[in-house]
Amino acid sequence: MKIEIESVQTEHQRRIDSHSHISKLGLNPDGTAKPSSSGFVGQCDAREAAGLTVTLIKAKKLAGRTIMFAGPPGSGKTAIALAISHELGHN
């Protein structure tokens, strides 16, 4: 008995990222975090700290330095890093 498996490729295959819902940090103009905004729910202290980091990078006070995120799996490190990159723009 011979079993053949045929793979069908479509023209447009779209990859969905696990953090595709994250758009920005979800901060108010004064730098405080909204409870739920831009794909984030909670993590207000971490988002406010990330907003301060974005401000320093835009002011060229933190350019060329490294930021290290630490925490257990699932704590939102990648999501916050992605939000920072969205805040800084595509360049």
N, C-alpha and C positions, 0 to 999 in steps of 0.2 A: 504494500500500500504506500503510495506516494502522496504527501501533502504539500501543496504549494500555497504560499502566502504571498499575496500581491499587495504591495504598498502603493497607495494612491497619493500623489503629491498634488496639492492645489497650487494655483498660481500665487495666491496671497495667503501665506501663513503668517499669523501674527503671534509674536511672543508676548505673553503677559508677564510683567515683572511683579514680584511680590510686593513692591512698594509703589506701584503705579498710581495709587490714590494720593500720594504725598505731593503737594504742589509748592508749599512754602512753610514757614515756621508757624504761621497763624498768630502773629503778634499784633497788639494794638500799636498806634503811633507812638505811645509813650514807652513802649518796650515790654509791657506786661503781656502775658500770654492769655489768649481767649481760652475758655475751658474746652471748647471743641471747635476746631477750625482747620481748614486746609489739609484735611485728612488725618489730623491728630486728635486724639481724645486723651486728656490728662497730660502728664509729663510737663507740667507748667514750669517748674524750676529749671529743668534741663533745656526747654525751649527758650526761656529767658536768657540763660547763660549762652546758648548758641546765638541768640540775637546780639548779645554783647560782642561775641566773637566776630560776627558778620560786620558789625559797626567798626571794629578795630581793623579788620581786613580792608574794608572800603576806605578807611582813613590812612591806609598804608602803614599802620603801626605794627601789624602782625605779619606782613608779607614775608615769605621765605621761611617761616617758622612752621613747626609741626604741631598738630593737635592730636592728642591720643584719647580715644574713648575707651573706657573700661566698664565692664559690668557683665552680669550673667547672660546666657543666651536668652534672646527674646525680650531684652530690656529696652530696645529701640535705638541702639547705637547706629545701625545702618540707616534707619529712617531719618534720624536727626542729621547725619552726614549728608544724606540726599537732599534734605530740606535746605541745608546750608548751601549746597551747590546750586540749588534752584534760586535761592536768594541772591547769590552772587552773579547769576546770569550764565549764558552759554560760553562766554570767553573765560 
